[in-house]
Amino acid sequence: MYRHALFRAEQLGIPYKMPPTHPFDSMKPLLLATAAKGDVHFVPEVFRFIWHEGRDPSSDEAFAELCERVGMPDGPVLIQSEEVKLQLKRNTQDAIGLGVYGVPMFRLNDQLF
């Protein structure tokens, strides 16, 4: 999968860099995206941070940088919210029902990519 993603990125001229470890713990960015309610401008910036720059969002330092970048400096506090955690659980159940199976993934025209 990695080789194909790299191949396609090179074909399309898209900068692509894997995080230093993979798989990585995606819980913090998932909770942050949930707190941001999946804002259309927010999600691409998270993907850029991880897949373009190759950053690991699970470390405290990198996560704080990501929060600043997306305009949510209170992110480390927000992701502790019980409401955000419960919403992520609901989102996860919805995703499973749609057939989502990994990260990164998105749905377009009823197809998963």
Backbone bond lengths (Angstrom), bond angles and torsions (degrees), N, CA, C in turn:
res aa  C-N    CA-C-N  psi(-1)  N-CA   C-N-CA  omega(-1)  CA-C   N-CA-C  phi
1 M - - - 1.446 - - 1.526 110.50 -
2 Y 1.343 115.80 -44.41 1.464 119.75 179.54 1.521 110.58 -59.78
3 R 1.316 116.88 -46.71 1.466 120.35 -177.97 1.529 111.15 -62.16
4 H 1.319 116.63 -39.04 1.469 119.83 178.88 1.531 110.39 -67.07
5 A 1.323 117.03 -43.25 1.467 120.51 179.26 1.531 109.89 -61.91
6 L 1.315 117.04 -43.18 1.458 120.86 178.30 1.533 110.64 -63.96
7 F 1.319 116.44 -43.72 1.465 121.95 178.42 1.523 111.13 -57.88
8 R 1.338 116.35 -49.16 1.465 120.47 -178.40 1.531 111.04 -66.23
9 A 1.320 116.91 -39.82 1.460 119.86 178.22 1.528 109.91 -61.44
10 E 1.318 117.06 -44.09 1.464 120.35 178.35 1.528 110.88 -62.98
11 Q 1.327 116.80 -42.91 1.467 120.63 178.66 1.521 111.64 -58.89
12 L 1.304 116.04 -39.73 1.462 121.49 -175.45 1.532 113.01 -91.16
13 G 1.331 116.46 -2.74 1.458 119.69 -179.65 1.513 113.42 71.40
14 I 1.333 116.30 30.05 1.458 121.64 -179.01 1.533 108.98 -100.67
15 P 1.331 118.11 123.25 1.466 119.47 176.42 1.532 110.09 -60.47
16 Y 1.321 116.60 134.25 1.466 121.29 -176.37 1.515 108.63 -146.51
17 K 1.311 116.15 127.43 1.459 121.33 178.68 1.516 108.21 -143.77
18 M 1.301 116.28 127.06 1.466 120.85 179.04 1.526 110.38 -71.86
19 P 1.324 117.34 148.94 1.462 120.50 171.93 1.529 109.20 -61.54
20 P 1.330 118.34 160.43 1.464 120.62 -175.85 1.526 113.85 -60.15
21 T 1.325 117.67 -29.12 1.459 120.97 174.43 1.518 108.55 -129.67
22 H 1.312 114.64 145.11 1.464 119.42 178.09 1.514 107.67 -149.00
23 P 1.305 119.46 128.62 1.463 125.04 3.91 1.528 111.08 -72.94
24 F 1.303 115.56 156.63 1.457 122.59 176.75 1.523 108.11 -117.54
25 D 1.315 116.22 163.97 1.467 121.20 179.55 1.528 108.51 -76.59
26 S 1.300 116.99 109.48 1.470 121.92 -176.29 1.531 113.16 -94.22
27 M 1.328 117.36 7.43 1.465 119.69 -174.52 1.532 112.97 -61.30
28 K 1.322 118.15 -44.20 1.469 119.62 -178.45 1.530 111.79 -62.00
29 P 1.341 119.36 -51.15 1.467 116.96 178.99 1.528 113.24 -64.99
30 L 1.329 117.78 -30.76 1.462 119.67 176.41 1.526 111.04 -65.30
31 L 1.320 115.74 -44.29 1.464 119.39 177.77 1.532 110.88 -65.10
32 L 1.327 116.41 -39.69 1.461 119.79 179.42 1.533 110.78 -65.00
33 A 1.334 116.76 -43.06 1.467 120.43 177.30 1.525 110.55 -62.12
34 T 1.319 116.19 -36.53 1.462 120.49 177.56 1.523 110.08 -65.52
35 A 1.329 116.33 -43.57 1.470 120.16 178.52 1.528 110.83 -63.48
36 A 1.336 116.84 -31.14 1.470 121.51 178.76 1.521 111.45 -85.02
37 K 1.328 116.23 0.99 1.462 123.01 -179.91 1.532 112.49 58.82
38 G 1.359 115.64 33.48 1.463 121.15 175.81 1.514 113.50 62.00
39 D 1.323 117.04 30.21 1.470 121.84 -179.63 1.531 110.69 -46.30
40 V 1.317 116.20 134.66 1.462 122.40 -174.42 1.534 112.09 -61.31
41 H 1.314 119.17 -27.05 1.462 121.94 178.94 1.519 111.43 -88.39
42 F 1.290 116.42 -21.77 1.463 122.10 -177.69 1.525 112.12 -75.90
43 V 1.307 116.89 -49.61 1.467 122.32 -173.52 1.529 112.49 -58.85
44 P 1.347 119.71 -46.68 1.472 117.92 178.34 1.529 113.20 -60.33
45 E 1.324 117.17 -32.89 1.465 119.61 179.32 1.531 110.91 -68.03
46 V 1.321 117.02 -36.59 1.467 120.56 175.88 1.522 109.56 -65.59
47 F 1.330 117.39 -45.58 1.466 120.53 177.95 1.522 110.61 -60.67
48 R 1.322 116.77 -41.46 1.467 120.77 179.20 1.521 110.09 -61.23
49 F 1.301 117.88 -44.05 1.459 123.37 -179.86 1.539 110.34 -58.66
50 I 1.329 115.78 -44.41 1.467 120.53 -175.71 1.523 112.14 -82.53
51 W 1.333 118.10 -53.01 1.463 121.57 -168.49 1.523 114.48 -95.01
52 H 1.317 118.25 -19.41 1.461 120.77 177.01 1.529 110.05 -93.59
53 E 1.331 115.35 -44.75 1.464 120.07 -178.72 1.523 112.90 -91.38
54 G 1.342 116.50 -15.18 1.464 119.50 179.84 1.513 113.95 70.92
55 R 1.321 117.25 34.95 1.475 121.78 -177.69 1.519 110.42 -92.57
56 D 1.324 116.48 149.15 1.462 122.87 176.49 1.522 108.38 -97.34
57 P 1.334 117.83 106.84 1.461 120.66 -175.52 1.523 114.23 -75.69
58 S 1.326 117.52 -2.25 1.463 118.67 -176.79 1.531 112.93 -84.27
59 S 1.325 118.17 -17.27 1.466 118.70 177.80 1.531 108.68 -76.21
60 D 1.322 116.54 148.93 1.466 120.51 -178.71 1.528 111.48 -59.72
61 E 1.324 116.76 -42.97 1.464 120.95 -177.87 1.529 111.56 -64.53
62 A 1.326 116.90 -49.68 1.467 120.37 -179.15 1.531 110.23 -65.52
63 F 1.326 117.08 -38.33 1.463 119.35 179.65 1.519 110.67 -63.85
64 A 1.322 117.57 -40.72 1.466 120.70 177.60 1.531 109.95 -62.13
65 E 1.334 117.81 -39.95 1.468 121.11 177.03 1.528 110.70 -63.31
66 L 1.327 116.23 -43.36 1.461 120.44 178.65 1.530 110.45 -61.34
67 C 1.311 117.01 -44.22 1.471 121.04 179.35 1.523 111.09 -59.52
68 E 1.320 117.65 -44.10 1.463 121.37 177.74 1.522 110.21 -61.64
69 R 1.330 116.41 -44.80 1.463 121.06 -176.97 1.520 112.60 -60.03
70 V 1.323 116.18 -39.05 1.468 119.58 -177.03 1.529 112.39 -91.17
71 G 1.316 116.23 8.28 1.460 119.78 176.31 1.513 114.41 76.31
72 M 1.333 116.18 25.64 1.465 120.50 178.15 1.529 109.01 -127.39
73 P 1.351 117.36 66.11 1.466 119.13 -176.85 1.526 113.29 -61.35
74 D 1.336 116.59 -19.88 1.465 120.88 178.00 1.535 111.52 -87.64
75 G 1.322 117.20 12.05 1.462 122.49 -178.36 1.518 115.20 -50.89
76 P 1.356 118.97 -45.87 1.460 118.31 179.57 1.535 113.57 -58.18
77 V 1.325 117.05 -30.48 1.468 120.96 176.95 1.533 109.89 -80.37
78 L 1.332 116.34 -43.06 1.470 120.48 -178.62 1.523 112.47 -57.60
79 I 1.334 117.04 -39.86 1.466 119.20 -175.91 1.523 112.86 -71.74
80 Q 1.328 117.06 -8.45 1.462 120.71 176.29 1.531 112.01 -87.68
81 S 1.322 116.60 -9.74 1.458 122.22 -177.18 1.530 110.89 -63.85
82 E 1.310 115.83 132.30 1.470 120.68 178.09 1.530 110.78 -63.00
83 E 1.326 116.65 -35.77 1.458 121.03 178.37 1.535 111.22 -61.68
84 V 1.335 116.44 -43.86 1.467 121.06 179.26 1.528 110.07 -65.54
85 K 1.315 116.95 -42.20 1.470 120.74 179.60 1.531 111.30 -62.84
86 L 1.323 116.94 -43.15 1.468 120.55 178.80 1.528 111.30 -66.01
87 Q 1.339 117.15 -38.21 1.463 119.78 177.91 1.526 110.86 -65.03
88 L 1.330 116.87 -39.40 1.468 119.79 177.77 1.529 110.25 -63.50
89 K 1.317 117.58 -38.32 1.473 120.03 176.38 1.529 110.62 -61.97
90 R 1.329 116.51 -43.34 1.480 119.75 177.33 1.532 110.25 -63.85
91 N 1.320 116.80 -43.47 1.467 120.64 178.61 1.530 110.70 -60.40
92 T 1.331 116.34 -40.41 1.461 121.11 -179.75 1.516 110.54 -63.69
93 Q 1.314 117.25 -43.81 1.462 120.35 178.15 1.528 111.16 -63.31
94 D 1.329 116.37 -40.73 1.466 120.15 176.65 1.531 110.67 -62.35
95 A 1.336 116.45 -42.61 1.469 120.94 -179.51 1.524 110.94 -63.58
96 I 1.309 116.67 -42.82 1.474 120.54 178.10 1.520 109.50 -60.18
97 G 1.312 116.04 -41.32 1.459 120.33 178.18 1.520 113.08 -63.19
98 L 1.336 116.92 -27.02 1.465 121.90 178.58 1.528 112.91 -87.50
99 G 1.349 116.20 -9.30 1.461 119.66 -179.63 1.518 114.66 93.97
100 V 1.325 118.31 12.22 1.466 121.42 177.88 1.520 108.74 -65.24
101 Y 1.336 116.58 138.53 1.462 119.85 -175.09 1.513 114.61 -137.23
102 G 1.309 121.51 5.61 1.461 120.29 179.64 1.512 112.52 -174.48
103 V 1.318 114.25 -179.92 1.461 123.10 -178.71 1.521 107.53 -128.28
104 P 1.284 122.41 136.38 1.458 124.26 -4.35 1.522 110.79 -80.91
105 M 1.290 116.88 149.98 1.456 122.10 178.22 1.521 107.95 -151.97
106 F 1.303 115.35 145.53 1.445 119.66 173.99 1.518 108.83 -143.56
107 R 1.314 114.36 161.99 1.459 121.43 -178.47 1.523 108.71 -113.80
108 L 1.320 116.17 130.58 1.454 121.68 178.78 1.530 107.23 -142.51
109 N 1.328 116.30 126.22 1.460 121.34 -179.94 1.541 111.79 51.69
110 D 1.312 115.38 45.19 1.470 122.79 178.43 1.517 113.94 62.53
111 Q 1.342 118.07 20.04 1.454 121.62 174.96 1.525 108.99 -119.49
112 L 1.335 116.05 144.83 1.459 121.18 179.78 1.523 109.52 -98.58
113 F 1.317 114.74 134.21 1.462 121.97 178.43 1.520 108.90 -126.91
